[in-house]
Amino acid sequence: MTGRVAARWRRAVAGVRWYVREISGDADYERHCRRHAREHPGAPAPTRREYELWRTRRREEGPLARCC
């Protein structure tokens, strides 16, 4: 019985961790780094700061960035 309870707690903590990483953007950066390594083998991955600047610039320049 205690094994089942512990497994449920681990699952719950993993779910909360996943949610927080999705909200904070940590998961986006890691996905970007994996894609970058796949599409540009041998090229250095961007730093977190470079990625955030690129993402912000892309968001602001996009046609759907603003309502007006």
C-alpha positions in Angstrom: 0.0 0.0 0.0 2.8 2.5 0.8 4.4 1.8 -2.5 1.2 2.8 -4.3 1.0 6.0 -2.3 4.6 6.8 -3.0 4.0 6.2 -6.7 1.0 8.5 -6.7 3.1 11.2 -5.0 5.9 10.9 -7.5 3.4 11.1 -10.3 1.8 14.2 -8.8 5.2 15.9 -8.2 6.2 15.1 -11.8 3.0 16.6 -13.1 3.5 19.8 -11.1 7.1 20.0 -12.2 6.1 19.5 -15.9 3.5 22.3 -15.5 5.9 24.8 -13.9 8.5 24.1 -16.6 5.9 24.7 -19.4 4.8 27.9 -17.8 8.3 29.2 -17.1 9.6 28.5 -20.6 12.3 26.1 -19.5 10.9 23.3 -21.6 10.8 25.6 -24.7 14.5 26.4 -24.4 15.3 22.7 -24.1 13.1 21.8 -27.1 14.8 24.5 -29.1 18.3 23.2 -28.2 17.4 19.7 -29.2 16.0 20.9 -32.5 19.0 23.1 -33.1 21.4 20.2 -32.5 19.4 18.1 -34.9 19.2 20.7 -37.7 22.7 22.3 -37.2 25.0 19.5 -36.0 28.3 20.8 -34.8 27.1 24.4 -34.4 27.0 25.7 -30.8 23.6 26.0 -29.3 22.4 29.4 -28.3 22.7 30.5 -24.7 19.6 30.9 -22.7 19.9 34.7 -23.0 20.4 34.5 -26.8 17.3 32.3 -27.1 15.2 34.6 -25.0 16.2 37.6 -27.0 15.5 35.8 -30.3 12.1 34.6 -29.0 11.1 38.1 -27.8 12.2 39.7 -31.1 10.3 37.1 -33.0 7.2 37.6 -30.9 7.2 41.4 -31.3 7.8 41.3 -35.0 5.2 38.7 -35.8 1.9 39.8 -37.4 -0.1 38.3 -34.5 2.0 39.9 -31.8 -0.5 42.7 -31.1 -4.2 43.2 -31.3 -3.9 46.6 -33.0 
